[in-house]
Amino acid sequence: MMDVVRAYPEHAGRLTEITILAKRRWSYPENWIQIWMPVLTISPQYVATHETWIAELDHTQAAYYSFNDTDEGLWLDNLFVLPDFMGQGIGQALFDHALERSRARGVSILKIESDPNAQSFYEKMGARKVGEHHGEVDGHPRILPVLEINL
């Protein structure tokens, strides 16, 4: 059985571990992971200032998500599942939880800047692509889809 519980600053190390292991699952070059390390590291301060929830399964913290409130609206800032727990419906259950929390906060649209590898997951959950953010990693162009889901 899965429980979704609020994360606290002391969970930051575990959340970072989940993030890095999940990101590595997509076989990005290790030097990209190292470049991204400041963004992939979840600090206690981040957890203290961003609503963050953890999925616990069989006494294991297996996944989490967090929000980022901006002037543009509410963004799903992170949603990561440990590779050993992928494909078991945990991501979907957490996303559903995120939608419930968004509605409870009075939000009508949840925004998502997705990893390209996760775009199809979000589209399956009902999100639609509304734009792109263009960037570069180690001299390689990188395009991140921007999606929205109406609540």
C-alpha positions in Angstrom: 0.0 0.0 0.0 1.2 3.5 -0.9 1.0 6.5 1.5 1.6 10.0 0.4 3.0 12.1 3.2 4.3 15.7 3.5 8.0 16.1 3.1 10.1 18.0 5.6 13.5 19.6 5.3 15.2 16.5 6.8 14.0 14.5 3.8 16.1 16.7 1.4 18.9 14.1 1.0 16.5 11.3 0.1 14.7 13.5 -2.3 18.0 14.4 -4.0 18.9 10.7 -4.2 15.5 9.9 -5.8 16.0 12.7 -8.3 19.5 11.7 -9.4 18.7 8.0 -9.7 15.5 8.7 -11.7 17.4 11.2 -14.0 20.2 8.6 -14.6 17.5 6.1 -15.7 17.2 8.0 -18.9 20.8 7.4 -19.8 21.9 11.0 -19.9 25.7 11.4 -20.2 27.3 11.5 -16.7 28.8 14.9 -17.4 25.3 16.2 -18.0 24.2 14.8 -14.6 27.2 16.6 -13.1 26.3 19.9 -14.8 22.8 19.5 -13.6 23.8 18.6 -10.0 23.0 22.0 -8.5 19.4 21.8 -10.0 19.0 18.1 -9.1 20.0 18.7 -5.5 17.0 19.3 -3.2 18.0 21.4 -0.2 16.3 21.5 3.2 15.6 25.2 2.4 13.8 24.1 -0.8 11.6 21.7 1.0 10.8 24.3 3.7 9.6 26.8 1.1 8.0 24.5 -1.6 5.0 22.2 -1.0 6.6 18.7 -1.3 5.0 15.3 -1.0 6.6 11.8 -0.7 5.2 8.5 -1.8 6.1 5.7 0.7 5.7 2.1 -0.4 6.6 -0.8 1.8 8.4 1.6 4.2 10.5 3.0 1.3 10.4 6.6 0.2 10.0 5.7 -3.5 8.9 8.9 -5.2 8.1 12.6 -4.6 6.7 15.7 -6.2 6.9 19.4 -5.4 5.3 22.7 -6.5 6.8 26.0 -7.4 4.6 29.1 -7.1 5.6 31.8 -9.5 4.0 35.0 -10.9 3.1 32.9 -13.9 1.1 30.4 -11.8 1.6 27.1 -10.1 4.2 24.7 -11.6 4.8 21.1 -10.9 8.5 21.6 -10.1 9.5 17.9 -9.6 8.0 14.5 -10.0 10.5 11.7 -9.7 10.1 7.9 -9.1 12.9 5.6 -8.1 13.7 3.3 -11.1 13.0 0.1 -9.1 9.4 1.5 -8.6 8.7 2.7 -12.1 5.8 1.2 -14.0 3.8 0.4 -10.9 1.4 3.4 -11.1 3.2 5.4 -8.4 3.8 8.3 -10.8 0.2 8.4 -11.8 -1.0 8.2 -8.2 1.4 11.1 -7.2 0.3 13.2 -10.2 -3.4 12.6 -9.2 -2.4 13.8 -5.7 -0.7 16.8 -7.1 -3.9 17.7 -9.1 -6.0 17.3 -5.9 -3.6 19.6 -4.0 -3.7 22.1 -6.9 -7.5 22.2 -6.8 -7.5 22.6 -3.0 -5.2 25.6 -3.5 -7.8 27.1 -5.9 -5.6 26.7 -9.0 -7.3 26.2 -12.4 -4.2 25.4 -14.5 -1.1 23.4 -13.4 2.0 24.1 -15.5 4.7 21.6 -16.1 8.2 22.1 -17.7 8.9 18.5 -18.5 11.9 16.4 -19.2 11.5 15.3 -22.9 11.5 11.7 -21.7 8.5 12.4 -19.4 6.3 14.3 -21.9 4.3 11.3 -23.0 3.6 10.5 -19.3 2.1 13.9 -18.7 0.2 13.8 -21.9 -1.3 10.5 -20.9 -2.3 12.1 -17.6 -4.3 14.8 -19.6 -1.7 17.6 -20.0 -1.2 19.3 -23.3 1.9 20.9 -24.8 1.6 24.7 -24.9 5.2 25.7 -25.6 8.9 25.0 -25.2 11.9 26.3 -23.3 15.1 26.2 -25.2 18.5 25.8 -23.6 21.8 24.1 -24.0 23.7 21.5 -22.0 27.5 21.0 -22.6 27.2 22.6 -26.1 24.1 20.5 -27.1 20.7 22.1 -27.7 18.0 21.0 -25.3 14.3 21.7 -25.7 12.0 21.2 -22.7 8.3 20.9 -23.4 6.0 23.1 -21.4 2.6 21.5 -20.7 -0.5 22.6 -18.9 -3.4 20.7 -17.4 -6.8 22.3 -16.7 -8.2 21.4 -13.3 
